[in-house]
Amino acid sequence: MGCLLFTMLVGLFILYSASGHNFERVSSQLINIAVALVVMWLVANIQPQQLEGIAVPAYIFGVILLIGVFLFGDVSHGAKRWLNLGITKIQPSEIMRIAVPMMLAWFFAKRESSPRITDFSVAALLLIIPVGLVAKQPDLGTALLISASGFFVIFLAGLSWRFLIGGAVITGALMPVFWSMMHDYQRKRIEIMLDPSQDPLGAGYHTIQATIALGSGGMTGKGWLNGTQAQLDFLPERTTDFIFAVFGEEFGMAGNLILLVLFSLIIARGLVIAVQAKSTFSRLLAGSITLTFFTYAFVNMGMVSGILPVVGVPLPLISYGGTSMVTLLLGFGILMSIQTHKKLVASG
């Protein structure tokens, strides 16, 4: 809990700098954090058995909402990701970040003795349905995170390395097919990752400016509020997807290492909770939530550093955003529930 709070505090400081000293943006993020902490506390007080009981309804409800988005969703910036309920708009793909691993953990908990190849095939189908619907919106970043959360459950359930290697080979062989199915902007992102200089003022601008910011930070950084790329408005999306570039420019390699240590401590604690969990459902769900958090951080840092394509994944606990903060802390609330109620589960 201490690492979570300290990391979010660091995020507020860097958000103040990245937003151009905008107190309103920081205040808004404080409200996001407060709401997320309340959600985390509420979920932490729910027993894992109750979470297991709502896994199937949550998954079915989420898939129905995704179908609703596909049929009736609002289009914004060329993407159909929101469902208008009249009173408010919701983004059902966010629900699936938690609903998918819960569903798959429930599925394998019912087959914990010896999952068979048919079980893994059914699990893959349960994962492909929501991922396909989210990718169709299109929302590649969220589809990637849902894929990761589901894959980690399947892997932790005992998927053989032979299938992993075989799947990797098949995926590699099908890359030309996947390439032809991608949207033009998705193909452009991969091309820009390989050579951002081919469009320095267009699609490659984000990557070029981010790498300049990271590189100019050196070992110790330029100091808080002194980063030129952010303060002079060269760096785009600097409060959300590219806030890590602001952090690296102002605090340098030393600051990046400290942030990595904080993330590592959070991940290590989550894995310990997963190992100590007393039920298959709790173990698989805790492991998935923890490793998905790792994926969040790795993908964001990778795209900011230029080693991964830009897919719109925020830096967890640091980037501005209410939905991502609530989703993250909801997941940590589940981890706390598993840790707090593990003795009750063991004796039940």
Secondary structure, DSSP 8 states (H G I E B T S, - for coil): -HHHHHHHHHHHHHHHHHTTS-HHHHHHHHHHHHHHHHHHHHHHTS-HHHHHHTHHHHHHHHHHHHHHHHHH-EEETTEEEEEE-SS-EE-HHHHHHHHHHHHHHHHHHTT-S---HHHHHHHHHHHHHHHHHHHTTT-HHHHHHHHHHHHHHHHHTT--HHHHHHHHHHHHHTHHHHHHHS-HHHHHHHHHHH-GGGSTTTTTHHHHHHHHHHHHTTTT-S-TT--HHHHTT-STTTTTTTHHHHHHHHHHHHHHHHHHHHHHHHHHHHHHHHHH-SSHHHHHHHHHHHHHHHHHHHHHHHHHHTSS-------TTTS--HHHHHHHHHHHHHHHHHHHTHHHHHH-
